[in-house]
Amino acid sequence: MPNHLKIDVDGIESLIIKESDALLSYENLYDVSIEIDENNKNSYNTIANKMKEFGFSLKQKKHAAIFDQPALASHSSVYNFIFSRQEAQYSLD
């Protein structure tokens, strides 16, 4: 089982998160990075609520500078959200 997870599947992130209870309940899963389009409020709310349900909180919201270029303006609302568990204990073991 992973300790860190990245979900970037261009539009179906919320569908994946809805069906991920077993993975999200894994106690050694510390961080989940999910690409989310903030303009899609339903998807954002689904993901945020599910992450909160499993003890994750927003650690970082990052936007790739490339999305600020005029040719990619349709992606200007896409961010990588990193959710972490407060009680996560990182170890090099």
PyMOL Python script that loads the backbone (N, CA, C, O; Angstrom):
from pymol import cmd

cmd.read_pdbstr("""\
ATOM      1  N   MET A   1       0.855  -1.184   0.000  1.00  0.00           N
ATOM      2  CA  MET A   1       0.000   0.000   0.000  1.00  0.00           C
ATOM      3  C   MET A   1       0.895   1.239   0.000  1.00  0.00           C
ATOM      4  O   MET A   1       1.956   1.239   0.623  1.00  0.00           O
ATOM      5  N   PRO A   2       0.467   2.293  -0.698  1.00  0.00           N
ATOM      6  CA  PRO A   2       1.303   3.492  -0.788  1.00  0.00           C
ATOM      7  C   PRO A   2       1.219   4.371   0.463  1.00  0.00           C
ATOM      8  O   PRO A   2       0.256   4.313   1.227  1.00  0.00           O
ATOM      9  N   ASN A   3       2.255   5.179   0.639  1.00  0.00           N
ATOM     10  CA  ASN A   3       2.248   6.200   1.686  1.00  0.00           C
ATOM     11  C   ASN A   3       1.866   7.560   1.111  1.00  0.00           C
ATOM     12  O   ASN A   3       1.382   8.438   1.826  1.00  0.00           O
ATOM     13  N   HIS A   4       2.089   7.718  -0.179  1.00  0.00           N
ATOM     14  CA  HIS A   4       1.805   8.968  -0.879  1.00  0.00           C
ATOM     15  C   HIS A   4       1.129   8.608  -2.189  1.00  0.00           C
ATOM     16  O   HIS A   4       1.510   7.645  -2.854  1.00  0.00           O
ATOM     17  N   LEU A   5       0.120   9.392  -2.556  1.00  0.00           N
ATOM     18  CA  LEU A   5      -0.676   9.062  -3.735  1.00  0.00           C
ATOM     19  C   LEU A   5      -0.911  10.311  -4.558  1.00  0.00           C
ATOM     20  O   LEU A   5      -1.171  11.382  -4.009  1.00  0.00           O
ATOM     21  N   LYS A   6      -0.820  10.180  -5.879  1.00  0.00           N
ATOM     22  CA  LYS A   6      -1.128  11.280  -6.792  1.00  0.00           C
ATOM     23  C   LYS A   6      -2.237  10.814  -7.724  1.00  0.00           C
ATOM     24  O   LYS A   6      -2.161   9.740  -8.321  1.00  0.00           O
ATOM     25  N   ILE A   7      -3.282  11.655  -7.837  1.00  0.00           N
ATOM     26  CA  ILE A   7      -4.398  11.356  -8.740  1.00  0.00           C
ATOM     27  C   ILE A   7      -4.507  12.505  -9.731  1.00  0.00           C
ATOM     28  O   ILE A   7      -4.807  13.635  -9.347  1.00  0.00           O
ATOM     29  N   ASP A   8      -4.265  12.218 -10.993  1.00  0.00           N
ATOM     30  CA  ASP A   8      -4.315  13.215 -12.065  1.00  0.00           C
ATOM     31  C   ASP A   8      -4.832  12.506 -13.307  1.00  0.00           C
ATOM     32  O   ASP A   8      -4.058  12.002 -14.121  1.00  0.00           O
ATOM     33  N   VAL A   9      -6.154  12.476 -13.437  1.00  0.00           N
ATOM     34  CA  VAL A   9      -6.766  11.695 -14.505  1.00  0.00           C
ATOM     35  C   VAL A   9      -7.717  12.513 -15.377  1.00  0.00           C
ATOM     36  O   VAL A   9      -8.599  11.959 -16.033  1.00  0.00           O
ATOM     37  N   ASP A  10      -7.534  13.819 -15.379  1.00  0.00           N
ATOM     38  CA  ASP A  10      -8.249  14.732 -16.262  1.00  0.00           C
ATOM     39  C   ASP A  10      -9.768  14.598 -16.231  1.00  0.00           C
ATOM     40  O   ASP A  10     -10.397  14.219 -17.219  1.00  0.00           O
ATOM     41  N   GLY A  11     -10.333  14.913 -15.089  1.00  0.00           N
ATOM     42  CA  GLY A  11     -11.775  15.077 -15.011  1.00  0.00           C
ATOM     43  C   GLY A  11     -12.550  14.053 -14.220  1.00  0.00           C
ATOM     44  O   GLY A  11     -13.713  14.293 -13.895  1.00  0.00           O
ATOM     45  N   ILE A  12     -11.945  12.905 -13.893  1.00  0.00           N
ATOM     46  CA  ILE A  12     -12.707  11.901 -13.141  1.00  0.00           C
ATOM     47  C   ILE A  12     -12.152  11.669 -11.739  1.00  0.00           C
ATOM     48  O   ILE A  12     -12.395  10.626 -11.133  1.00  0.00           O
ATOM     49  N   GLU A  13     -11.408  12.645 -11.232  1.00  0.00           N
ATOM     50  CA  GLU A  13     -10.823  12.518  -9.900  1.00  0.00           C
ATOM     51  C   GLU A  13     -11.885  12.261  -8.840  1.00  0.00           C
ATOM     52  O   GLU A  13     -11.698  11.411  -7.970  1.00  0.00           O
ATOM     53  N   SER A  14     -13.002  12.989  -8.905  1.00  0.00           N
ATOM     54  CA  SER A  14     -14.042  12.816  -7.881  1.00  0.00           C
ATOM     55  C   SER A  14     -14.667  11.428  -7.941  1.00  0.00           C
ATOM     56  O   SER A  14     -15.034  10.873  -6.905  1.00  0.00           O
ATOM     57  N   LEU A  15     -14.793  10.859  -9.134  1.00  0.00           N
ATOM     58  CA  LEU A  15     -15.335   9.505  -9.258  1.00  0.00           C
ATOM     59  C   LEU A  15     -14.399   8.488  -8.611  1.00  0.00           C
ATOM     60  O   LEU A  15     -14.854   7.529  -7.987  1.00  0.00           O
ATOM     61  N   ILE A  16     -13.107   8.696  -8.760  1.00  0.00           N
ATOM     62  CA  ILE A  16     -12.125   7.801  -8.155  1.00  0.00           C
ATOM     63  C   ILE A  16     -12.160   7.936  -6.637  1.00  0.00           C
ATOM     64  O   ILE A  16     -12.167   6.934  -5.923  1.00  0.00           O
ATOM     65  N   ILE A  17     -12.182   9.157  -6.149  1.00  0.00           N
ATOM     66  CA  ILE A  17     -12.203   9.395  -4.701  1.00  0.00           C
ATOM     67  C   ILE A  17     -13.466   8.808  -4.063  1.00  0.00           C
ATOM     68  O   ILE A  17     -13.406   8.268  -2.958  1.00  0.00           O
ATOM     69  N   LYS A  18     -14.598   8.910  -4.745  1.00  0.00           N
ATOM     70  CA  LYS A  18     -15.853   8.353  -4.208  1.00  0.00           C
ATOM     71  C   LYS A  18     -15.730   6.869  -3.913  1.00  0.00           C
ATOM     72  O   LYS A  18     -16.364   6.369  -2.983  1.00  0.00           O
ATOM     73  N   GLU A  19     -14.926   6.162  -4.686  1.00  0.00           N
ATOM     74  CA  GLU A  19     -14.796   4.704  -4.566  1.00  0.00           C
ATOM     75  C   GLU A  19     -13.508   4.275  -3.868  1.00  0.00           C
ATOM     76  O   GLU A  19     -13.084   3.127  -4.007  1.00  0.00           O
ATOM     77  N   SER A  20     -12.892   5.170  -3.132  1.00  0.00           N
ATOM     78  CA  SER A  20     -11.571   4.891  -2.563  1.00  0.00           C
ATOM     79  C   SER A  20     -11.553   4.750  -1.049  1.00  0.00           C
ATOM     80  O   SER A  20     -10.518   4.984  -0.425  1.00  0.00           O
ATOM     81  N   ASP A  21     -12.670   4.375  -0.448  1.00  0.00           N
ATOM     82  CA  ASP A  21     -12.725   4.275   1.013  1.00  0.00           C
ATOM     83  C   ASP A  21     -11.644   3.351   1.574  1.00  0.00           C
ATOM     84  O   ASP A  21     -10.999   3.699   2.562  1.00  0.00           O
ATOM     85  N   ALA A  22     -11.438   2.206   0.977  1.00  0.00           N
ATOM     86  CA  ALA A  22     -10.445   1.254   1.492  1.00  0.00           C
ATOM     87  C   ALA A  22      -9.045   1.869   1.463  1.00  0.00           C
ATOM     88  O   ALA A  22      -8.285   1.732   2.422  1.00  0.00           O
ATOM     89  N   LEU A  23      -8.713   2.530   0.393  1.00  0.00           N
ATOM     90  CA  LEU A  23      -7.394   3.148   0.277  1.00  0.00           C
ATOM     91  C   LEU A  23      -7.257   4.327   1.237  1.00  0.00           C
ATOM     92  O   LEU A  23      -6.239   4.454   1.917  1.00  0.00           O
ATOM     93  N   LEU A  24      -8.269   5.188   1.297  1.00  0.00           N
ATOM     94  CA  LEU A  24      -8.188   6.370   2.160  1.00  0.00           C
ATOM     95  C   LEU A  24      -8.188   6.018   3.642  1.00  0.00           C
ATOM     96  O   LEU A  24      -7.708   6.800   4.463  1.00  0.00           O
ATOM     97  N   SER A  25      -8.715   4.864   3.988  1.00  0.00           N
ATOM     98  CA  SER A  25      -8.722   4.459   5.396  1.00  0.00           C
ATOM     99  C   SER A  25      -7.394   3.836   5.829  1.00  0.00           C
ATOM    100  O   SER A  25      -7.175   3.621   7.021  1.00  0.00           O
ATOM    101  N   TYR A  26      -6.517   3.548   4.887  1.00  0.00           N
ATOM    102  CA  TYR A  26      -5.214   2.969   5.196  1.00  0.00           C
ATOM    103  C   TYR A  26      -4.421   3.956   6.048  1.00  0.00           C
ATOM    104  O   TYR A  26      -4.127   5.067   5.605  1.00  0.00           O
ATOM    105  N   GLU A  27      -4.081   3.556   7.250  1.00  0.00           N
ATOM    106  CA  GLU A  27      -3.480   4.472   8.231  1.00  0.00           C
ATOM    107  C   GLU A  27      -2.108   4.997   7.837  1.00  0.00           C
ATOM    108  O   GLU A  27      -1.694   6.048   8.328  1.00  0.00           O
ATOM    109  N   ASN A  28      -1.396   4.300   6.972  1.00  0.00           N
ATOM    110  CA  ASN A  28      -0.073   4.754   6.549  1.00  0.00           C
ATOM    111  C   ASN A  28      -0.092   5.535   5.243  1.00  0.00           C
ATOM    112  O   ASN A  28       0.961   5.790   4.658  1.00  0.00           O
ATOM    113  N   LEU A  29      -1.277   5.917   4.781  1.00  0.00           N
ATOM    114  CA  LEU A  29      -1.386   6.832   3.647  1.00  0.00           C
ATOM    115  C   LEU A  29      -1.320   8.237   4.221  1.00  0.00           C
ATOM    116  O   LEU A  29      -2.252   8.676   4.894  1.00  0.00           O
ATOM    117  N   TYR A  30      -0.241   8.937   3.966  1.00  0.00           N
ATOM    118  CA  TYR A  30       0.007  10.230   4.596  1.00  0.00           C
ATOM    119  C   TYR A  30      -0.450  11.411   3.742  1.00  0.00           C
ATOM    120  O   TYR A  30      -1.033  12.363   4.260  1.00  0.00           O
ATOM    121  N   ASP A  31      -0.188  11.351   2.441  1.00  0.00           N
ATOM    122  CA  ASP A  31      -0.477  12.484   1.561  1.00  0.00           C
ATOM    123  C   ASP A  31      -1.174  12.014   0.292  1.00  0.00           C
ATOM    124  O   ASP A  31      -0.884  10.942  -0.239  1.00  0.00           O
ATOM    125  N   VAL A  32      -2.098  12.840  -0.179  1.00  0.00           N
ATOM    126  CA  VAL A  32      -2.763  12.576  -1.446  1.00  0.00           C
ATOM    127  C   VAL A  32      -2.739  13.872  -2.244  1.00  0.00           C
ATOM    128  O   VAL A  32      -3.237  14.900  -1.785  1.00  0.00           O
ATOM    129  N   SER A  33      -2.163  13.821  -3.433  1.00  0.00           N
ATOM    130  CA  SER A  33      -2.139  14.962  -4.346  1.00  0.00           C
ATOM    131  C   SER A  33      -3.190  14.707  -5.418  1.00  0.00           C
ATOM    132  O   SER A  33      -3.182  13.671  -6.082  1.00  0.00           O
ATOM    133  N   ILE A  34      -4.093  15.667  -5.574  1.00  0.00           N
ATOM    134  CA  ILE A  34      -5.196  15.504  -6.527  1.00  0.00           C
ATOM    135  C   ILE A  34      -5.297  16.756  -7.382  1.00  0.00           C
ATOM    136  O   ILE A  34      -5.390  17.866  -6.858  1.00  0.00           O
ATOM    137  N   GLU A  35      -5.280  16.581  -8.691  1.00  0.00           N
ATOM    138  CA  GLU A  35      -5.481  17.706  -9.592  1.00  0.00           C
ATOM    139  C   GLU A  35      -6.982  17.981  -9.675  1.00  0.00           C
ATOM    140  O   GLU A  35      -7.768  17.098 -10.018  1.00  0.00           O
ATOM    141  N   ILE A  36      -7.367  19.226  -9.354  1.00  0.00           N
ATOM    142  CA  ILE A  36      -8.783  19.588  -9.305  1.00  0.00           C
ATOM    143  C   ILE A  36      -8.998  20.892 -10.063  1.00  0.00           C
ATOM    144  O   ILE A  36      -8.227  21.842  -9.927  1.00  0.00           O
ATOM    145  N   ASP A  37     -10.056  20.918 -10.860  1.00  0.00           N
ATOM    146  CA  ASP A  37     -10.490  22.153 -11.517  1.00  0.00           C
ATOM    147  C   ASP A  37     -11.446  22.855 -10.555  1.00  0.00           C
ATOM    148  O   ASP A  37     -12.557  22.381 -10.318  1.00  0.00           O
ATOM    149  N   GLU A  38     -11.011  23.979 -10.007  1.00  0.00           N
ATOM    150  CA  GLU A  38     -11.829  24.701  -9.034  1.00  0.00           C
ATOM    151  C   GLU A  38     -13.169  25.165  -9.595  1.00  0.00           C
ATOM    152  O   GLU A  38     -14.110  25.383  -8.832  1.00  0.00           O
ATOM    153  N   ASN A  39     -13.272  25.318 -10.898  1.00  0.00           N
ATOM    154  CA  ASN A  39     -14.537  25.738 -11.505  1.00  0.00           C
ATOM    155  C   ASN A  39     -15.599  24.652 -11.454  1.00  0.00           C
ATOM    156  O   ASN A  39     -16.788  24.938 -11.595  1.00  0.00           O
ATOM    157  N   ASN A  40     -15.183  23.418 -11.255  1.00  0.00           N
ATOM    158  CA  ASN A  40     -16.123  22.313 -11.126  1.00  0.00           C
ATOM    159  C   ASN A  40     -16.424  22.130  -9.636  1.00  0.00           C
ATOM    160  O   ASN A  40     -15.815  21.297  -8.965  1.00  0.00           O
ATOM    161  N   LYS A  41     -17.367  22.916  -9.137  1.00  0.00           N
ATOM    162  CA  LYS A  41     -17.675  22.949  -7.699  1.00  0.00           C
ATOM    163  C   LYS A  41     -18.143  21.597  -7.170  1.00  0.00           C
ATOM    164  O   LYS A  41     -17.781  21.222  -6.055  1.00  0.00           O
ATOM    165  N   ASN A  42     -18.933  20.861  -7.938  1.00  0.00           N
ATOM    166  CA  ASN A  42     -19.406  19.552  -7.480  1.00  0.00           C
ATOM    167  C   ASN A  42     -18.237  18.604  -7.240  1.00  0.00           C
ATOM    168  O   ASN A  42     -18.171  17.928  -6.213  1.00  0.00           O
ATOM    169  N   SER A  43     -17.322  18.564  -8.192  1.00  0.00           N
ATOM    170  CA  SER A  43     -16.158  17.697  -8.062  1.00  0.00           C
ATOM    171  C   SER A  43     -15.295  18.136  -6.885  1.00  0.00           C
ATOM    172  O   SER A  43     -14.874  17.309  -6.077  1.00  0.00           O
ATOM    173  N   TYR A  44     -15.037  19.424  -6.790  1.00  0.00           N
ATOM    174  CA  TYR A  44     -14.215  19.940  -5.695  1.00  0.00           C
ATOM    175  C   TYR A  44     -14.839  19.593  -4.336  1.00  0.00           C
ATOM    176  O   TYR A  44     -14.144  19.117  -3.439  1.00  0.00           O
ATOM    177  N   ASN A  45     -16.138  19.831  -4.187  1.00  0.00           N
ATOM    178  CA  ASN A  45     -16.812  19.563  -2.914  1.00  0.00           C
ATOM    179  C   ASN A  45     -16.811  18.078  -2.573  1.00  0.00           C
ATOM    180  O   ASN A  45     -16.609  17.707  -1.417  1.00  0.00           O
ATOM    181  N   THR A  46     -17.036  17.228  -3.571  1.00  0.00           N
ATOM    182  CA  THR A  46     -17.003  15.786  -3.358  1.00  0.00           C
ATOM    183  C   THR A  46     -15.645  15.353  -2.816  1.00  0.00           C
ATOM    184  O   THR A  46     -15.559  14.604  -1.843  1.00  0.00           O
ATOM    185  N   ILE A  47     -14.595  15.836  -3.458  1.00  0.00           N
ATOM    186  CA  ILE A  47     -13.242  15.470  -3.056  1.00  0.00           C
ATOM    187  C   ILE A  47     -12.915  16.024  -1.667  1.00  0.00           C
ATOM    188  O   ILE A  47     -12.429  15.293  -0.804  1.00  0.00           O
ATOM    189  N   ALA A  48     -13.180  17.304  -1.454  1.00  0.00           N
ATOM    190  CA  ALA A  48     -12.854  17.937  -0.168  1.00  0.00           C
ATOM    191  C   ALA A  48     -13.593  17.255   0.984  1.00  0.00           C
ATOM    192  O   ALA A  48     -13.010  17.017   2.041  1.00  0.00           O
ATOM    193  N   ASN A  49     -14.863  16.945   0.783  1.00  0.00           N
ATOM    194  CA  ASN A  49     -15.643  16.286   1.840  1.00  0.00           C
ATOM    195  C   ASN A  49     -15.140  14.879   2.131  1.00  0.00           C
ATOM    196  O   ASN A  49     -15.063  14.470   3.289  1.00  0.00           O
ATOM    197  N   LYS A  50     -14.797  14.140   1.082  1.00  0.00           N
ATOM    198  CA  LYS A  50     -14.297  12.775   1.267  1.00  0.00           C
ATOM    199  C   LYS A  50     -12.944  12.794   1.976  1.00  0.00           C
ATOM    200  O   LYS A  50     -12.694  11.967   2.853  1.00  0.00           O
ATOM    201  N   MET A  51     -12.082  13.717   1.610  1.00  0.00           N
ATOM    202  CA  MET A  51     -10.777  13.793   2.251  1.00  0.00           C
ATOM    203  C   MET A  51     -10.932  14.151   3.731  1.00  0.00           C
ATOM    204  O   MET A  51     -10.242  13.590   4.583  1.00  0.00           O
ATOM    205  N   LYS A  52     -11.823  15.069   4.031  1.00  0.00           N
ATOM    206  CA  LYS A  52     -12.075  15.451   5.425  1.00  0.00           C
ATOM    207  C   LYS A  52     -12.624  14.260   6.219  1.00  0.00           C
ATOM    208  O   LYS A  52     -12.245  14.035   7.368  1.00  0.00           O
ATOM    209  N   GLU A  53     -13.523  13.505   5.583  1.00  0.00           N
ATOM    210  CA  GLU A  53     -14.115  12.324   6.231  1.00  0.00           C
ATOM    211  C   GLU A  53     -13.048  11.342   6.702  1.00  0.00           C
ATOM    212  O   GLU A  53     -13.220  10.680   7.725  1.00  0.00           O
ATOM    213  N   PHE A  54     -11.949  11.247   5.959  1.00  0.00           N
ATOM    214  CA  PHE A  54     -10.894  10.293   6.288  1.00  0.00           C
ATOM    215  C   PHE A  54      -9.712  10.946   7.009  1.00  0.00           C
ATOM    216  O   PHE A  54      -8.631  10.361   7.086  1.00  0.00           O
ATOM    217  N   GLY A  55      -9.918  12.155   7.534  1.00  0.00           N
ATOM    218  CA  GLY A  55      -8.906  12.783   8.380  1.00  0.00           C
ATOM    219  C   GLY A  55      -7.832  13.575   7.661  1.00  0.00           C
ATOM    220  O   GLY A  55      -6.809  13.916   8.256  1.00  0.00           O
ATOM    221  N   PHE A  56      -8.050  13.870   6.396  1.00  0.00           N
ATOM    222  CA  PHE A  56      -7.075  14.655   5.637  1.00  0.00           C
ATOM    223  C   PHE A  56      -7.484  16.125   5.646  1.00  0.00           C
ATOM    224  O   PHE A  56      -8.670  16.454   5.644  1.00  0.00           O
ATOM    225  N   SER A  57      -6.488  16.994   5.655  1.00  0.00           N
ATOM    226  CA  SER A  57      -6.746  18.424   5.526  1.00  0.00           C
ATOM    227  C   SER A  57      -5.847  18.986   4.425  1.00  0.00           C
ATOM    228  O   SER A  57      -4.817  18.406   4.082  1.00  0.00           O
ATOM    229  N   LEU A  58      -6.259  20.110   3.893  1.00  0.00           N
ATOM    230  CA  LEU A  58      -5.495  20.721   2.806  1.00  0.00           C
ATOM    231  C   LEU A  58      -4.170  21.247   3.332  1.00  0.00           C
ATOM    232  O   LEU A  58      -4.126  22.062   4.254  1.00  0.00           O
ATOM    233  N   LYS A  59      -3.097  20.766   2.729  1.00  0.00           N
ATOM    234  CA  LYS A  59      -1.746  21.180   3.122  1.00  0.00           C
ATOM    235  C   LYS A  59      -1.215  22.234   2.160  1.00  0.00           C
ATOM    236  O   LYS A  59      -0.544  23.181   2.569  1.00  0.00           O
ATOM    237  N   GLN A  60      -1.526  22.058   0.866  1.00  0.00           N
ATOM    238  CA  GLN A  60      -0.962  22.958  -0.139  1.00  0.00           C
ATOM    239  C   GLN A  60      -1.847  22.962  -1.379  1.00  0.00           C
ATOM    240  O   GLN A  60      -2.444  21.950  -1.745  1.00  0.00           O
ATOM    241  N   LYS A  61      -1.913  24.106  -2.000  1.00  0.00           N
ATOM    242  CA  LYS A  61      -2.614  24.267  -3.281  1.00  0.00           C
ATOM    243  C   LYS A  61      -1.608  24.911  -4.220  1.00  0.00           C
ATOM    244  O   LYS A  61      -1.118  26.012  -3.968  1.00  0.00           O
ATOM    245  N   LYS A  62      -1.307  24.209  -5.305  1.00  0.00           N
ATOM    246  CA  LYS A  62      -0.237  24.650  -6.195  1.00  0.00           C
ATOM    247  C   LYS A  62      -0.745  24.708  -7.629  1.00  0.00           C
ATOM    248  O   LYS A  62      -1.483  23.834  -8.083  1.00  0.00           O
ATOM    249  N   HIS A  63      -0.337  25.747  -8.321  1.00  0.00           N
ATOM    250  CA  HIS A  63      -0.771  25.964  -9.698  1.00  0.00           C
ATOM    251  C   HIS A  63       0.462  25.970 -10.594  1.00  0.00           C
ATOM    252  O   HIS A  63       1.421  26.694 -10.329  1.00  0.00           O
ATOM    253  N   ALA A  64       0.438  25.172 -11.648  1.00  0.00           N
ATOM    254  CA  ALA A  64       1.558  25.157 -12.583  1.00  0.00           C
ATOM    255  C   ALA A  64       1.555  26.443 -13.407  1.00  0.00           C
ATOM    256  O   ALA A  64       0.535  26.801 -13.997  1.00  0.00           O
ATOM    257  N   ALA A  65       2.680  27.129 -13.447  1.00  0.00           N
ATOM    258  CA  ALA A  65       2.784  28.407 -14.154  1.00  0.00           C
ATOM    259  C   ALA A  65       2.434  28.282 -15.636  1.00  0.00           C
ATOM    260  O   ALA A  65       1.975  29.245 -16.250  1.00  0.00           O
ATOM    261  N   ILE A  66       2.647  27.117 -16.203  1.00  0.00           N
ATOM    262  CA  ILE A  66       2.344  26.930 -17.622  1.00  0.00           C
ATOM    263  C   ILE A  66       0.857  27.190 -17.927  1.00  0.00           C
ATOM    264  O   ILE A  66       0.504  27.584 -19.039  1.00  0.00           O
ATOM    265  N   PHE A  67      -0.002  26.964 -16.927  1.00  0.00           N
ATOM    266  CA  PHE A  67      -1.434  27.172 -17.133  1.00  0.00           C
ATOM    267  C   PHE A  67      -1.800  28.650 -17.207  1.00  0.00           C
ATOM    268  O   PHE A  67      -2.937  28.980 -17.542  1.00  0.00           O
ATOM    269  N   ASP A  68      -0.880  29.532 -16.908  1.00  0.00           N
ATOM    270  CA  ASP A  68      -1.142  30.969 -16.996  1.00  0.00           C
ATOM    271  C   ASP A  68      -0.890  31.515 -18.393  1.00  0.00           C
ATOM    272  O   ASP A  68      -1.171  32.685 -18.653  1.00  0.00           O
ATOM    273  N   GLN A  69      -0.375  30.708 -19.280  1.00  0.00           N
ATOM    274  CA  GLN A  69      -0.142  31.143 -20.661  1.00  0.00           C
ATOM    275  C   GLN A  69      -1.474  31.264 -21.389  1.00  0.00           C
ATOM    276  O   GLN A  69      -2.368  30.445 -21.180  1.00  0.00           O
ATOM    277  N   PRO A  70      -1.618  32.279 -22.244  1.00  0.00           N
ATOM    278  CA  PRO A  70      -2.888  32.492 -22.961  1.00  0.00           C
ATOM    279  C   PRO A  70      -3.411  31.260 -23.694  1.00  0.00           C
ATOM    280  O   PRO A  70      -4.620  31.036 -23.735  1.00  0.00           O
ATOM    281  N   ALA A  71      -2.533  30.473 -24.262  1.00  0.00           N
ATOM    282  CA  ALA A  71      -2.964  29.283 -25.012  1.00  0.00           C
ATOM    283  C   ALA A  71      -3.595  28.233 -24.107  1.00  0.00           C
ATOM    284  O   ALA A  71      -4.330  27.367 -24.582  1.00  0.00           O
ATOM    285  N   LEU A  72      -3.317  28.300 -22.820  1.00  0.00           N
ATOM    286  CA  LEU A  72      -3.842  27.316 -21.871  1.00  0.00           C
ATOM    287  C   LEU A  72      -4.794  27.955 -20.870  1.00  0.00           C
ATOM    288  O   LEU A  72      -4.986  27.435 -19.770  1.00  0.00           O
ATOM    289  N   ALA A  73      -5.387  29.074 -21.247  1.00  0.00           N
ATOM    290  CA  ALA A  73      -6.269  29.818 -20.340  1.00  0.00           C
ATOM    291  C   ALA A  73      -7.423  28.968 -19.817  1.00  0.00           C
ATOM    292  O   ALA A  73      -7.909  29.207 -18.712  1.00  0.00           O
ATOM    293  N   SER A  74      -7.865  27.991 -20.583  1.00  0.00           N
ATOM    294  CA  SER A  74      -8.973  27.142 -20.141  1.00  0.00           C
ATOM    295  C   SER A  74      -8.585  26.270 -18.945  1.00  0.00           C
ATOM    296  O   SER A  74      -9.448  25.677 -18.297  1.00  0.00           O
ATOM    297  N   HIS A  75      -7.286  26.196 -18.658  1.00  0.00           N
ATOM    298  CA  HIS A  75      -6.800  25.405 -17.523  1.00  0.00           C
ATOM    299  C   HIS A  75      -6.379  26.275 -16.337  1.00  0.00           C
ATOM    300  O   HIS A  75      -5.774  25.780 -15.386  1.00  0.00           O
ATOM    301  N   SER A  76      -6.696  27.556 -16.394  1.00  0.00           N
ATOM    302  CA  SER A  76      -6.224  28.470 -15.348  1.00  0.00           C
ATOM    303  C   SER A  76      -6.833  28.188 -13.980  1.00  0.00           C
ATOM    304  O   SER A  76      -6.332  28.680 -12.969  1.00  0.00           O
ATOM    305  N   SER A  77      -7.897  27.411 -13.935  1.00  0.00           N
ATOM    306  CA  SER A  77      -8.536  27.082 -12.650  1.00  0.00           C
ATOM    307  C   SER A  77      -8.147  25.689 -12.146  1.00  0.00           C
ATOM    308  O   SER A  77      -8.748  25.178 -11.201  1.00  0.00           O
ATOM    309  N   VAL A  78      -7.148  25.082 -12.776  1.00  0.00           N
ATOM    310  CA  VAL A  78      -6.692  23.743 -12.391  1.00  0.00           C
ATOM    311  C   VAL A  78      -5.498  23.862 -11.435  1.00  0.00           C
ATOM    312  O   VAL A  78      -4.503  24.527 -11.724  1.00  0.00           O
ATOM    313  N   TYR A  79      -5.637  23.199 -10.303  1.00  0.00           N
ATOM    314  CA  TYR A  79      -4.592  23.241  -9.275  1.00  0.00           C
ATOM    315  C   TYR A  79      -4.320  21.827  -8.774  1.00  0.00           C
ATOM    316  O   TYR A  79      -5.174  20.945  -8.870  1.00  0.00           O
ATOM    317  N   ASN A  80      -3.128  21.628  -8.243  1.00  0.00           N
ATOM    318  CA  ASN A  80      -2.794  20.406  -7.522  1.00  0.00           C
ATOM    319  C   ASN A  80      -3.006  20.684  -6.039  1.00  0.00           C
ATOM    320  O   ASN A  80      -2.339  21.535  -5.450  1.00  0.00           O
ATOM    321  N   PHE A  81      -3.932  19.963  -5.455  1.00  0.00           N
ATOM    322  CA  PHE A  81      -4.229  20.074  -4.040  1.00  0.00           C
ATOM    323  C   PHE A  81      -3.539  18.920  -3.324  1.00  0.00           C
ATOM    324  O   PHE A  81      -3.680  17.763  -3.719  1.00  0.00           O
ATOM    325  N   ILE A  82      -2.798  19.239  -2.275  1.00  0.00           N
ATOM    326  CA  ILE A  82      -2.150  18.203  -1.489  1.00  0.00           C
ATOM    327  C   ILE A  82      -2.852  18.141  -0.140  1.00  0.00           C
ATOM    328  O   ILE A  82      -2.858  19.105   0.626  1.00  0.00           O
ATOM    329  N   PHE A  83      -3.444  16.982   0.128  1.00  0.00           N
ATOM    330  CA  PHE A  83      -4.127  16.728   1.394  1.00  0.00           C
ATOM    331  C   PHE A  83      -3.237  15.834   2.237  1.00  0.00           C
ATOM    332  O   PHE A  83      -2.660  14.870   1.735  1.00  0.00           O
ATOM    333  N   SER A  84      -3.125  16.155   3.525  1.00  0.00           N
ATOM    334  CA  SER A  84      -2.290  15.377   4.437  1.00  0.00           C
ATOM    335  C   SER A  84      -3.062  15.078   5.706  1.00  0.00           C
ATOM    336  O   SER A  84      -4.015  15.771   6.063  1.00  0.00           O
ATOM    337  N   ARG A  85      -2.626  14.037   6.365  1.00  0.00           N
ATOM    338  CA  ARG A  85      -3.182  13.721   7.685  1.00  0.00           C
ATOM    339  C   ARG A  85      -2.347  14.436   8.731  1.00  0.00           C
ATOM    340  O   ARG A  85      -1.117  14.399   8.686  1.00  0.00           O
ATOM    341  N   GLN A  86      -3.011  15.079   9.664  1.00  0.00           N
ATOM    342  CA  GLN A  86      -2.314  15.817  10.722  1.00  0.00           C
ATOM    343  C   GLN A  86      -1.436  14.885  11.544  1.00  0.00           C
ATOM    344  O   GLN A  86      -0.321  15.247  11.920  1.00  0.00           O
ATOM    345  N   GLU A  87      -1.937  13.686  11.824  1.00  0.00           N
ATOM    346  CA  GLU A  87      -1.205  12.785  12.692  1.00  0.00           C
ATOM    347  C   GLU A  87      -0.155  11.950  11.976  1.00  0.00           C
ATOM    348  O   GLU A  87       0.469  11.081  12.584  1.00  0.00           O
ATOM    349  N   ALA A  88       0.043  12.207  10.686  1.00  0.00           N
ATOM    350  CA  ALA A  88       1.007  11.411   9.930  1.00  0.00           C
ATOM    351  C   ALA A  88       2.410  11.550  10.512  1.00  0.00           C
ATOM    352  O   ALA A  88       2.878  12.661  10.763  1.00  0.00           O
ATOM    353  N   GLN A  89       3.060  10.446  10.718  1.00  0.00           N
ATOM    354  CA  GLN A  89       4.417  10.419  11.237  1.00  0.00           C
ATOM    355  C   GLN A  89       5.314   9.875  10.146  1.00  0.00           C
ATOM    356  O   GLN A  89       5.251   8.692   9.808  1.00  0.00           O
ATOM    357  N   TYR A  90       6.144  10.737   9.598  1.00  0.00           N
ATOM    358  CA  TYR A  90       7.036  10.316   8.537  1.00  0.00           C
ATOM    359  C   TYR A  90       8.247   9.598   9.122  1.00  0.00           C
ATOM    360  O   TYR A  90       8.784   9.975  10.164  1.00  0.00           O
ATOM    361  N   SER A  91       8.647   8.571   8.428  1.00  0.00           N
ATOM    362  CA  SER A  91       9.774   7.783   8.899  1.00  0.00           C
ATOM    363  C   SER A  91      10.601   7.322   7.699  1.00  0.00           C
ATOM    364  O   SER A  91      10.062   7.112   6.612  1.00  0.00           O
ATOM    365  N   LEU A  92      11.879   7.170   7.896  1.00  0.00           N
ATOM    366  CA  LEU A  92      12.745   6.667   6.838  1.00  0.00           C
ATOM    367  C   LEU A  92      12.900   5.167   6.907  1.00  0.00           C
ATOM    368  O   LEU A  92      13.658   4.589   6.128  1.00  0.00           O
ATOM    369  N   ASP A  93      12.199   4.521   7.825  1.00  0.00           N
ATOM    370  CA  ASP A  93      12.281   3.067   7.978  1.00  0.00           C
ATOM    371  C   ASP A  93      11.726   2.343   6.774  1.00  0.00           C
ATOM    372  O   ASP A  93      11.721   1.112   6.742  1.00  0.00           O
TER     373      ASP A  93
END
""", "prot")
cmd.dss("prot")
cmd.show_as("cartoon", "prot")
cmd.util.cbc("prot")
cmd.orient("prot")
